[in-house]
Amino acid sequence: MTDTRIAKLHGRRVWDSRGRPTVEVEVHLSDGAIGRAIAPAGASTGQGEALDLRDGGDRFGGLDVRRAVASVNREIAPALLDLDAADQEAVDRLLVDLDGTPDRGRLGGNAIVATSMAVLHAGAASADVPLWQHLAGGRPVRIPLPEIQIFGGGAHADRRVDVQDFMVVCPAARSFSEALDWTAEIYRAAGSLMRAAGKAQGVADEGGFWPAFDSNEEALETLSLAIESAGFAPATQVGISLDVAASQFGSAGKYTLALDDRTLDTEALIDMLGGWIRQYPILSVEDPVGEDDHDGMLEFTRRHGRHCQVIGDDYLVTNAERVEAAATGGAVNAVLIKPNQAGTITEAFQALQAGKEVGFGTIVSARSGETEDITIAHLSVGWDAGQLKVGSFTRSERMAKWNEVLRIEESLGDSAEFSGWSAFPFADPTSFASRP
């Protein structure tokens, strides 16, 4: 028997992909096993998610994390000493109780999630198995369908376009490796089209192109053309996935589009998005209306949920109770899973399980402020999520995750099963011609 008690826990300040401070936690167990993890940070955040603890003041624009690091070293470390790292749920419960606030604001969501993930890694290291295998516990798993950004907009690109993410999914690929190959060709084709049109402006937060499009529709047209230019059939081989992130440009049923210089009510926004779904090969739409627009979410899903994945992100904030309530009302048919949004690994898993139990699509997701940490790659496989959203196909904080899944797929050999079309919650993924 190995001794999986926590012998030492240490927090330090490191840096994320935006050059901002964040929290890393390192855990040492009595048997010598070590786990390490880094907290990510979001730009587009929901009202109900766990809060990062930042220092405020002038230093680094108020974004320093010395207080959160102190939370780890002064409060969390002594409290977790001698706890069994193999009992993730008990560790996470103690973290939640120790903080004592509904939003993790006292100790900091960044301090807590980094600790939770580091303990998880230490447990896997002690068992001498890959993290995904530690999580799976012998249950069958699938390699996830990647959801990869080509154009960045919204809060990721200073609102250059209203929609936050224009992404591609390759459900007809035969493997994760092939899905990445296809995406690489599409990304290259999109870059060529943009340069030829004089539209390239650099890269956005998550590594996708920062475009100079004159409308959201131009982005959709260009992405559809890029899919075709790369030699793939739109819809049947490769589809478009949108993160509208509508809470970023609207509330109380009113939505202001910066590119069009107009304000839409909920009905008009749903009509506009419905027109896009009919015209373009869109398979998935995230947060189509604001997080406070429950009736709008119900209506959008009623109209389009039979042939389109409708994801709740800001609307559900990786919360099991919200997932269950959404399923009861028919508000969405998929849930985005962000560990730092929930606060702990246990809470994130509970939200994912709640989604699976009601037949939702489940997507493990990165944040816009990322690092070299590859925890979510293993979560997506070990939890059999079916889908993984990391950002674009450039920048090493993104590619670290994609490359880790490649390694996992290779390690599984002939037994590797790619989720492909089975990742989606709608019944007939190829019936695009009959969309209402």
Secondary structure by P-SEA (a helix, b strand, c coil): cccccccbbbbbbbcccccbbbbbbbbbcccbbbbbbbbbbbcccccccbbbbbbccccccccccaaaaaaaacccccccccccccaaaaaaaaaaaaacccccccccaaaaaaaaaaaaaaaaaaacccaaaaaacccccccccccccccccccccccccccccccccccccccaaaaaaaaaaaaaaaaaaaaaaccccccccccccccccccaaaaaaaaaaaaaaacccccccbbbbbcccccccccccbbbbccccccccaaaaaaaaaaaaacccccccccccccccaaaaaaaaaaccccbbbbbcccccccaaaaaaaaaaccccbbbbbccccccaaaaaaaaaaaaaabbbbbbbccccccccaaaaaaaaaaccccccccccccaaaaaaaaaaaaaaaaacccccccccccccccccccccccc
